[in-house]
């Protein structure tokens, strides 16, 4: 039976058959086994609304770094867009951090939160999955001699700076997910009730319903791009557009003073979703990854933190769920939360059947909607 690999359309989340094996490019583990000891199998996330997400992460990173400047040695809590990050300062440097790397740069892409920008994501994916090298990663890299055919396949300059910019901007301008409400007063009341229960259970402490951008513009390139991904506007010329006016649509909703509202249901922070083995009834579904944690390939993500808070604004039509895409229902996905989400999960589990159904019905209204349908 044929199943679409982009849910619900190009740019959307991948079906199970589109899973990738993270770190295979470095370890080649899948030649031996797809078990977690040898590979990290992950489902591909949807890219709708990724332009606003990158800009949100960028503003948060600037804010966190500014707050950390000049702080005395010791433990501190930094807060940006109502999200708290605990850090430890020593000798004027951040030496430990919770939910974010010590460089205090929010990395909103990849499920483990290790990729800064759409541009870095694109350069990586083109090389790993398509065997095509971007000149900014290889030809323009000052640590390597100029080579316009890095992989020696007799195809020179496979991806120019302009090619990567075009692919980046296309992803950035994909329509922002929105709400699809049911018809009928009774059905709408159930959804509204489920939304309140979702908040009452504590789910919104991580799945933050909305955050505000100070600027409405998507600006390329990202100054936080790592080496090998263009960050210099003199090399990859700056390009920007107003995300409340241009793009595939639906577009972002404007807020006051030149800003915009991002209703993504995430805090862009890494969390532990895995119960400790000493728990009397441990939930350890999200503990299966063994290779990525602490590896330089994955930015040294601590073994106590596994995944970035999933954006829920497309959850209603982006199944399957979970980091491996092996969860088929929203209900099951909720019940498999452990660790920092255990209390919220248990609060949901104690609801009666009708209330649990109401929460799921609310989440199903969060969807990728057809292009140019209009603003949120």
N, C-alpha and C positions, 0 to 999 in steps of 0.2 A: 504494500500500500504506500503510495507516494505521500510524503509529508513535507510541507514547506520548511525550509531551513532558516527562514527569517520570520519571526513572529511579531506583528502580523504582516509585515511587508519589508522590502529592502531597508537595511539599517536597523531592523529590529533584532530581538534576541535570537540566538541560535537554538535549533532543536537538538536533541540528544546526539544525533548523528553528526553534528558539527562540533562536538567537543574537541578540545585541544589538550595536548600533553605538555604542560609547562615544564621548562627546564630540559625538554628533550633535545633542544638545540645545543645544550651544553653537556649533557650526560649521556644522550642516546640510550635512555633506559628502556624504552618500549621494545627494543630488540630482544629483551629478556622477559619482561612481564609488564602488565598494566597495573600490578598491585602497588599500593602506596609506598612500599619500600623502594620502588624503582621509578615511579613517575607520579606527577600530580595532574590527574584528569580534572579538567574544568569545563563548565558550560560557558558559552560565549554570551556576553551581556548585550543588551540593546543599546544603541547609540542615540536614540531620540532624546533631544534635550541636552546633548553632551556639550554644546557650546556654552550655555549658561552654567553648567556644572564646572567646566574648566575655569570660567571667570570667577565663580563663587570660591573655588579653591584658591585661586590666585589672590583674591582680596583677603581671605582668611590667613594665608601665609604671610602676606605683608603685615597684617595686623599682629600676628603672633610674634614675628621677628622684631617688630617695633617695640612691643611690650617687654620682650626679654632683654632688650638692650639696656645695659646699666644696672640690672638687678643684682642685688647682693647674693653671695653664695648661700645656698640652702634650697629648700623646697618651696615651690611656688605653683599657683594655679593661674593659668592664662585663660582668658575668656574671649572668644570671638564669635559674633553672631549667636550668642547665648549658648555656645558649646564650650565646655571646660576641658582643658588639657593640663595635666599635672606634669611638671618638669623639675629637674634638679640642676641647679647652677653651681659650677665649681670653677674658680679662676676666670670668671667672666664668660664661661662657655656652658652650653647645655650639654650635660654629660649623661642624662637619663631622661626619658620622656614616656608618657603613657598615651597610646592611641595614635602616635605620630612619630616620625623619625626625629632624631636630635637636631637636624637642620631646620626643623619647624616649617617644612614645606609640605602642604597638603598634596598628596598624590592621589587624585580621584579616579584613576583608571586602573584596571585589573582588579580582580576580586580581593587580592591582598593589599591593595592600595600602594603600588610601587611605581606607577608611571605618572609623570608630571602632567603631560599634555597630550592632546590629540595628535600633535606632530610627532612626539616621541613614540606614541602608540603605533602610528602609521609607518614610521621608518622601521620599527622593530618587526611589525607584522609582514611588511613587504619582503623583508629579508628572510624571516623565519619560515613563513608559510608559502611565499610565492617565488622565492629564490631570486628576488630583484633587489639590487643594491642602490641606495640613495647616495648621490654624490656628496651630500653633506655629512653622511656617516663615514664615508671612505675617502672620496676624492679630496674633500676639503678639510679632512682631519689633520691637524698639524703634527700629530704624533706618528703619521704614516706618510710615506712618499706618495706623490700623486699617481693614481692609477685609475684610468677611466674604465677599465675592465677588471675589476677587483676579483671576480669569480672566474675569470678566464674562459668565458663562454662565447667570446668574439662579439658580444653586444656591449658597445661602449655607452657610457652615460645613460644607464637604464632608467634612472629616475632623477630628473633635475630638481633643483630647488623649487622651480615653478610647479613641477608635477606634485611634489609633496605638499606645497601650499594649497594647490587645487583640491587634493584629496582631503586635506585637513579641513578646509573651509566647507566642503560639501558635507562632511560629518557634523561640523559645528552648526550648520543651518538647518539640520533636520528638525521637523516639527516637534514642539514641546508637548509631552503627554498632557492629557486633561481629564475631564470627568464625563462619563456617560451615565446619566441618571435614568432609572426605569420610569416607565409611564405609570400613572396612577398614584393617588394620594397615599394609599396604604403602603405601597412598595417604597415610595420615597421616605415615608416615616420610618420604615424598617432600616433603610440605609442610614438615615440620620441617627437613629438609635445605635446602630452598629458603630458609627463614627465616634459617638460619645463613649461607648464601651471600650473601644480601642484606646482612647485617651485614658479612661479610668483604670485600665489594666496596667498602665505605665509604658505602653509600647511607644508613645510619642517622645519618651525621654531620649531615645536613639533615632527612631524614625520621625524626625522633626518635620511637622507638616509643611512649614514654609520658612524660608530665609530670604533676606533682602539684599539685593545687589546695590552697591552705591552707584555704579555706572551701568548703563544699558548697552554698552558696546562690547562686542567680541573683538579682541585685538590680537593679531598675529604678527610676530612670533611671541612665544611665552619667555619672559626673561629668566625663568627658573629652569629652562630646558638644560639637560645635562650635556656634557661633551659628546659630540657626535650627532647632536640634534640642534639644528640652527636656532640660535637665540639672538643673533646680532642683526638688527634691522638694516645694516649696511650690506649684509650678505644675502639675507632673505628679507626683502623690502617689507615694511610694515603694511598691513592691510587690516581695515576695521570696518564694522558696520553696526548699525543700531539693531539689536535683537528684538526690539519691540516694533520695528518697522519693516525689516527685511528677513527673508528666510522662507523655507517651504511652507510654514504654517502648520498648526496654530503657533502664534507668536507669544512671547512673554507679555504679561500684563504690567503696565507701567505702575510705579509707585511714586510718591512725592519726591521732589528735589532731584529729579533726574535719574532715579533708580528704577529697579524692576523687582518683581516678586518671583521667586523660584520655589514652586510647590513640589519638591522632589521626595519628601519623606525620607530624609537621610540627615546625618550629622557630619558626614565625610570623615568619620573617625574609625580607626580599627578597634575591634572589640574581641573579647574572648567569648565564644559561644559554646564552650565545652566545659562540662562539669568536671571538677576534680574527682579522681577515682575514689576518694574517701567519702564522697556523697552517698547517703543511704540508697538513693535510687538515681544513679548518674545517667545523664544524657550526654553521649559522646559522639553523636553523629558527625559533627563538624570537626572532629579531632583526627580524621584519617590522614591528613597530609603530613608527611614526614621529611620530605626533601627540601621544601622551600624555606622552612623556618631557620633563620640565622644564616642563610647562605648569602654571599655577596650578590649573586645573581638576582636575588629578591630583596635587595637593599637591606639585608640583615634583619628582616622582620623577626621580632622576638618570638620564641616558641610559645609564649603566653598569649599572643595576639594572632588571630588567624585571618579575619576578613573585615573589610570595610563594610559599614552598615549599608545593606542593600537599598538602593533607591526603589521605592514602591510606586512611583507615579505611573508605571507601566504594568504593574503586577496583574491587572485584570485580563490582559490578553498577551502575556509574554511567557506562558508556560513552556517547558517545565521549570521547576524551581530547585534551589539548592546549588551549591558550588559545582556539583557534578551533573546537574540536570536530571537527577534520578528521583526527584520528588514530583509527584503528579498533581497534587492538590494543595491549595493554599492552607487548608485545615491541617494537613500533615506537616507542612513546612513550619507552621506556628508551633506545633507540639514537639518538634525536634530541636527547638531552641534550648540551650543550656547556658552555663556560665553566667555572664553578666545579665543575660536575658531570662534567667531561670525564674525570677520572681514574676515578671510579666507573663511568662508562659504559664506558670501555675495559676495566676489570676484568671487567665483565659480558660484554663482547663476546668476551673471550678464553676464556670458559668453553666447555666442550663442549656439544653440543646437549641432552644429558640434564640437565646442571646449569642451563642457561638455562631449560629447561622447568620445572624444580623451583622456580626463583625466581618464574616467572609463576604456577605453581600456588599458591604461598604467597600471592602478592598477590591472587589470585582468592578466597581465603578471607575477605578483608576486605570486608565487605558491610553494606549497610543491611538489617536483618532485620525481619521482620513486627512490627507494634506489639504491645506487651504480651506479647512472647515470654518476657520475663524479663530479669534482669540479665545483664551481660556475663559 
